[in-house]
Amino acid sequence: MASVAPTVRYLIISDDIRADETNARRLTLVGLVSSIDSAHEPPYPALHPEFCVYVQMTGYRGSGEGRIEVVHADTDRVLFRTRTRTLPLPNDPLEVVGVTFRIRGLTFEEPGLYWVQFWCHGQSIAQQPLLLR
C-alpha cells in the first residue's frame, strides 16, 4: 500500500450517479444532497433507502484502500461504514480518478449534523456535512 494519501478534489453526496454510455469517465450526478428531511411519522428513527458518494482524487502513488463512514457530529459515533475496498489508483500522480460508493438502507436515529467521511490509507482525508431534519 502506498504511504502517501491522494488529494481529494471532490466529495459529493447525491441521490444517484450515472455513467455515460459512450464515455465511462463522464458521470452525471443526480440530485445533489446536503440535507435530508425526514418524511416519517414519527420522524425518527428514519430509514434513508439510498444515496451515493462520489470521490474524485489525484496525487496518489500506487494502490490503496478506501471506505466511506457516516459519523454523528456531536458524538463521533460511526453510524455506517462501507466495506474497505481496493481503489483504482495508478502510479501517475497527475491522473484523476473517481470512485462511487452506494449507501443503502441507512437508518438515522435522530436529527442533527452528520459527517460523510472518505477514509484512505487508514485516515479520514475528506468529509462533507449532511444535515438531517
C-alpha positions in Angstrom: 0.0 0.0 0.0 1.2 3.5 -0.8 2.2 5.7 2.1 1.0 8.9 0.5 -2.7 9.6 0.6 -4.3 11.1 -2.5 -5.6 14.6 -2.7 -9.4 14.7 -2.8 -10.7 17.2 -5.3 -14.4 16.5 -4.7 -16.5 14.5 -2.2 -20.1 14.9 -3.4 -23.3 13.3 -2.0 -26.1 12.7 -4.4 -29.3 10.6 -5.0 -27.7 8.7 -7.9 -24.7 8.6 -10.2 -25.0 7.5 -13.8 -22.1 6.7 -16.2 -22.2 8.0 -19.7 -22.9 5.1 -22.1 -20.2 6.3 -24.6 -17.6 7.5 -22.1 -17.1 5.7 -18.7 -15.1 8.6 -17.4 -18.0 11.0 -17.8 -20.6 10.9 -15.0 -23.9 12.5 -14.3 -24.7 13.2 -10.6 -28.5 13.3 -10.0 -30.0 15.2 -7.1 -27.2 16.7 -5.1 -27.8 16.2 -1.3 -26.7 18.5 1.5 -29.7 17.8 3.8 -32.3 15.1 4.3 -35.8 15.9 5.6 -37.5 13.0 7.3 -40.9 12.3 5.9 -41.7 9.7 8.5 -44.3 10.0 11.3 -42.9 9.9 13.9 -39.8 11.2 12.1 -37.1 9.2 13.9 -35.6 6.7 13.6 -35.7 7.3 9.8 -34.6 4.9 7.1 -33.0 6.5 4.1 -33.2 4.0 1.3 -30.2 5.0 -0.8 -27.7 7.8 -1.7 -24.3 7.9 -3.4 -21.0 9.4 -2.5 -18.6 10.3 -5.3 -14.9 10.9 -4.5 -12.6 12.3 -7.2 -8.9 12.3 -6.3 -5.4 12.8 -7.7 -1.8 12.9 -6.4 -1.5 9.3 -5.3 1.3 6.9 -5.6 0.4 3.3 -6.1 -2.5 1.3 -4.8 -4.6 1.9 -1.8 -7.8 1.1 0.1 -10.7 3.3 0.9 -14.1 3.4 2.5 -16.9 5.8 3.5 -18.0 6.4 7.0 -21.1 8.3 8.2 -20.4 9.8 11.6 -22.7 11.7 14.0 -21.0 15.1 14.5 -22.0 15.6 18.2 -21.0 12.1 19.4 -18.4 10.9 16.9 -20.4 7.7 16.7 -19.9 5.8 13.4 -23.4 5.2 12.1 -22.4 3.4 9.0 -19.2 2.2 7.3 -18.8 0.7 3.8 -16.6 -2.2 3.3 -13.0 -1.3 2.7 -12.2 -1.7 -1.0 -9.2 -1.5 -3.2 -9.1 1.8 -5.1 -8.1 2.1 -8.8 -5.1 4.3 -8.1 -2.5 4.2 -10.9 1.1 5.3 -10.2 0.7 8.6 -12.2 0.2 11.3 -9.6 -1.3 13.6 -12.3 -4.1 11.2 -13.2 -7.6 12.0 -11.9 -9.7 9.1 -10.7 -13.3 8.9 -9.4 -14.8 6.3 -7.1 -18.5 5.8 -6.4 -19.9 4.4 -3.2 -23.6 3.5 -2.9 -25.0 3.7 0.7 -28.2 1.6 1.0 -30.6 1.2 3.9 -29.1 3.6 6.3 -31.2 4.3 9.5 -30.7 7.7 11.2 -31.6 7.5 14.9 -32.0 11.3 15.4 -31.9 14.6 13.5 -28.7 16.6 13.5 -25.4 17.0 11.7 -23.5 14.0 10.3 -20.2 13.9 8.6 -19.8 11.8 5.4 -16.1 10.9 5.5 -13.7 9.4 3.0 -11.0 7.2 4.6 -7.9 6.2 2.7 -4.7 4.6 4.0 -6.4 4.3 7.4 -7.1 8.0 7.9 -10.0 10.4 7.2 -8.8 12.6 4.4 -12.1 14.4 3.3 -15.6 15.0 4.7 -18.8 16.7 3.8 -21.6 17.7 6.2 -25.0 16.0 5.9 -27.9 17.7 7.9 -30.8 15.6 9.0 -34.0 17.4 9.9 
